[in-house]
Every structure is written in C-alpha cells, then in structure tokens.
Amino acid sequence: MSGEQQYVDLIFRASKKFANWDPENHLEVGDWGRLTTGRPRWAFCWPKRCMFVKEGNIYKDKIAEKYDIPSPRLLGEENPSGLTWVTSLNARDMNIPTNKGKQTPGLAECSVKVGFQFVSGGGTAVLLMVNDSATTIDPATALSRLLGEEALRDCVVVSETHRCASYACYLTSSRTKDIVIGLSSQASENSSSTEAYRKWVRTNRTGYFKGKAHNSGERKYYPLYKLVSVRSDGGNTGRRSLENTVDGEAPSEVLSLPSALPPWMSSA
C-alpha cells in the first residue's frame, strides 16, 4: 500500500470520509465521477493524482434540478480561527506543557497547537484544519433520487466537502510515539507583505508531513470530503423505495445512499 493509500485508509476508517492527498485540488459538493487506486500508473492521465476523478457536477449538469435535489448548505462559518482535526483510530489527545521553557523552540510561540500520542502499532495519520467549514447536502436522503439517473450508474458523488484556510497532513510509522504540531503566529521570512504565509512546526522529523498556512483566512484548501455510491445493485434500499415514488417525492422510508469505500476496501 502506497503512502497515499495508507493515509486515505487510516483517515477513512476513523471518519468515513476521504482525505484529499492534494488539498489544493478543488472539490465541490455535487461533483460526480469514479474512484481510482491512486497508484503511480494513473499519473499520466491525471497530473494532480487523487482518489476521486471528477466527470461532472449534478448542479452544473442540471441533474440536481431534474431530481429536485436541494442546494448545498454551508456549516461552520462562525469559527474563523478554530482548529479541528481528524486522526487515525490509534491516536489520542496529549496534554502540552504550559511552561514555555519545556516546549520545543518554535512551538512556544505558536498561537495554535495540539499534541497526540499513538497508542498502538501500525501507521498513524493526522489531519489538522484551521478555519474549517463544511458544505453538505441536507437532507442526505435526497441523493437517493439519483438512482434513476443512468449517467450516474456505478459512480460516486461528493456529498460533503471541508474547506479550510490552513491544513497539515501527517503520516508516520509505528516507531513514532507522539507529536505536537503548531501553527506559528509570525509570517515566514521569505513571504511578501501582501501574501504572508505562516509556518507549521512540529516536535519531530519522522514520517511524512506537509502543510500550507495562509493568514488571509480565505478557505482555499479542500483536505476532506465525503463520497456516496450510486449503486446499481438491487440491495440498495433507496432503489427499492424509488419504485414507490409518488409525484416525484421520495417516501419517508428512503435511506441515504451508502458511503463509497476506497477501492481496496470494496474489493476485499
């Protein structure tokens, strides 16, 4: 399993959402397409490799209008400086010393920081988001109407996206026992006055780490998203209920479309 696959796998098992290996890759609720394995052989087709390969958008393609699917709803606008995170199941929150003399140089000056302990073997993944907001389709059951759209058969649809102003992704092996990650309160030396980037710092250099931080507060990164599967098999409760639709309205017992699974899970 590649590093990309492992990171996606660990975050998915904890949240049932897909971590975006390239958070600068733009995603919108309603995007539809297919999943790839994310392996290097796909690189010649899609320069910015990602698990999800977009083929269209149900709103721009007028599919949402056809099936009376409501417009996306934005959540979380009221917390512009907050820090949220998603971790693999083997990570636990860790107390950080309040005494600056006991902190790693650089972390003491961070306005935002969090620590984690890793309690079992295997890989560990951490995703941090600053100024996170979520856009979702409400109610989620409305997407079951897409089972009647032939063009979406066996495809997946983005039902929720997370956008943030700053993000940090961390993936490490079982040898790492803990980490503290912080966002510095000062711009980096090489930043211009109009485009000043702040800097992520951490307590160790093991594992894979990447992050972007910008002081504008603009939510320009897409590190996390949810996919639902437009399944064509007869086992989907939504499809059976769709046959009983009256005047275009789905009955109350219609269930949400099932969450899409990473390819290696669905083929297991």
ZAMARGU-4260 file (C-alpha; in steps of 0.2 Angstrom, whole numbers, plus 5000, padded with zeros to 4 digits):
<rodrens>
0) 5000/5000/5000 | 5007/5017/4995 | 5009/5032/5007 | 4994/5040/4999 | 4983/5024/5001
5) 4988/5022/5019 | 4984/5040/5023 | 4967/5039/5015 | 4964/5022/5023 | 4968/5027/5041
10) 4958/5043/5040 | 4943/5034/5031 | 4942/5021/5045 | 4941/5034/5058 | 4929/5046/5049
15) 4921/5038/5034 | 4927/5052/5024 | 4941/5053/5011 | 4957/5063/5015 | 4962/5073/5000
20) 4981/5069/4996 | 4981/5085/4987 | 4971/5098/4997 | 4974/5111/4984 | 4964/5101/4971
25) 4947/5110/4970 | 4931/5100/4975 | 4913/5105/4975 | 4898/5096/4983 | 4889/5088/4969
30) 4904/5083/4959 | 4902/5065/4952 | 4914/5053/4945 | 4924/5037/4949 | 4937/5031/4961
35) 4955/5026/4956 | 4968/5017/4967 | 4979/5032/4967 | 4994/5022/4961 | 5008/5030/4950
40) 5002/5022/4934 | 4987/5034/4934 | 4999/5049/4934 | 5000/5050/4915 | 4981/5053/4914
45) 4979/5065/4929 | 4994/5076/4933 | 4987/5080/4950 | 4983/5062/4956 | 4969/5060/4968
50) 4957/5046/4973 | 4942/5054/4966 | 4942/5058/4947 | 4928/5070/4943 | 4917/5068/4927
55) 4904/5081/4931 | 4893/5090/4944 | 4875/5087/4947 | 4871/5105/4949 | 4880/5111/4934
60) 4874/5097/4923 | 4856/5101/4928 | 4854/5083/4936 | 4850/5091/4953 | 4837/5101/4946
65) 4829/5086/4937 | 4828/5077/4953 | 4824/5091/4964 | 4839/5090/4975 | 4842/5105/4987
70) 4856/5117/4985 | 4871/5113/4996 | 4871/5120/5014 | 4886/5129/5022 | 4891/5125/5040
75) 4904/5132/5052 | 4907/5149/5046 | 4906/5156/5064 | 4923/5150/5069 | 4936/5158/5059
80) 4951/5154/5070 | 4947/5137/5076 | 4957/5122/5075 | 4949/5105/5070 | 4957/5088/5067
85) 4954/5070/5061 | 4966/5056/5067 | 4968/5038/5064 | 4960/5027/5077 | 4976/5024/5087
90) 4979/5042/5091 | 4975/5051/5107 | 4975/5069/5113 | 4990/5073/5123 | 4992/5087/5135
95) 5005/5101/5130 | 5016/5109/5144 | 5010/5126/5148 | 5028/5132/5153 | 5036/5139/5138
100) 5053/5133/5144 | 5048/5115/5142 | 5042/5117/5125 | 5051/5114/5109 | 5058/5130/5101
105) 5046/5137/5089 | 5031/5129/5097 | 5031/5140/5112 | 5026/5155/5100 | 5013/5146/5091
110) 4995/5153/5093 | 4988/5136/5088 | 4995/5119/5093 | 4989/5102/5098 | 4998/5086/5103
115) 4994/5067/5100 | 5000/5051/5107 | 5000/5035/5097 | 4994/5020/5107 | 4996/5005/5096
120) 5006/4998/5082 | 5004/5001/5063 | 5003/5018/5054 | 4996/5034/5061 | 4988/5048/5051
125) 4983/5066/5057 | 4974/5079/5048 | 4973/5097/5055 | 4962/5111/5048 | 4961/5129/5053
130) 4946/5139/5049 | 4936/5124/5044 | 4919/5124/5036 | 4908/5110/5029 | 4897/5111/5014
135) 4884/5097/5013 | 4868/5091/5005 | 4853/5092/5018 | 4844/5080/5018 | 4856/5067/5013
140) 4842/5056/5008 | 4838/5067/4993 | 4853/5060/4984 | 4844/5043/4983 | 4834/5050/4969
145) 4850/5049/4958 | 4847/5030/4957 | 4835/5035/4942 | 4849/5043/4933 | 4858/5031/4920
150) 4873/5043/4918 | 4877/5041/4936 | 4876/5022/4937 | 4890/5014/4947 | 4898/5032/4950
155) 4901/5041/4966 | 4895/5059/4971 | 4903/5071/4983 | 4890/5074/4996 | 4901/5084/5008
160) 4917/5094/5007 | 4928/5103/5021 | 4937/5119/5016 | 4950/5127/5027 | 4962/5142/5027
165) 4977/5131/5033 | 4980/5112/5034 | 4993/5100/5040 | 4994/5082/5035 | 5005/5069/5044
170) 5008/5051/5041 | 5020/5040/5051 | 5025/5023/5056 | 5023/5013/5072 | 5041/5019/5078
175) 5034/5037/5082 | 5026/5038/5099 | 5019/5056/5099 | 5020/5073/5091 | 5015/5091/5094
180) 5010/5101/5079 | 5008/5120/5080 | 5005/5135/5068 | 5017/5149/5071 | 5010/5166/5074
185) 5023/5175/5063 | 5025/5176/5044 | 5039/5166/5037 | 5055/5177/5032 | 5053/5174/5013
190) 5034/5180/5012 | 5029/5196/5005 | 5019/5209/5015 | 5003/5205/5004 | 5005/5186/5004
195) 5012/5181/5020 | 5012/5163/5024 | 5013/5157/5042 | 5023/5141/5046 | 5018/5124/5053
200) 5031/5117/5066 | 5032/5100/5074 | 5042/5091/5088 | 5050/5078/5077 | 5055/5075/5059
205) 5050/5057/5057 | 5036/5052/5045 | 5029/5062/5030 | 5022/5079/5034 | 5015/5093/5023
210) 5005/5108/5026 | 5000/5125/5020 | 4996/5141/5030 | 4989/5157/5025 | 4985/5172/5036
215) 4971/5179/5024 | 4958/5167/5032 | 4952/5163/5015 | 4946/5145/5014 | 4956/5139/4999
220) 4961/5121/5003 | 4950/5105/5002 | 4958/5092/5014 | 4942/5081/5017 | 4927/5076/5008
225) 4913/5063/5009 | 4908/5052/4994 | 4892/5042/4992 | 4890/5027/4980 | 4876/5027/4966
230) 4875/5009/4967 | 4866/4999/4953 | 4863/4983/4963 | 4846/4978/4970 | 4852/4978/4988
235) 4851/4997/4990 | 4835/5001/5000 | 4834/5018/4991 | 4832/5010/4974 | 4818/4999/4980
240) 4809/5014/4988 | 4812/5024/4972 | 4800/5012/4963 | 4786/5018/4975 | 4789/5037/4972
245) 4773/5047/4971 | 4773/5063/4961 | 4791/5064/4961 | 4793/5064/4980 | 4803/5050/4989
250) 4793/5042/5003 | 4800/5045/5021 | 4807/5027/5022 | 4820/5031/5009 | 4838/5029/5016
255) 4853/5039/5011 | 4865/5032/4998 | 4878/5021/5005 | 4895/5029/5009 | 4908/5025/4995
260) 4923/5014/5000 | 4941/5016/4995 | 4944/5003/4981 | 4955/4992/4991 | 4941/4990/5004
265) 4927/4987/4991 | 4937/4973/4983 | 4942/4965/4999
</rodrens>
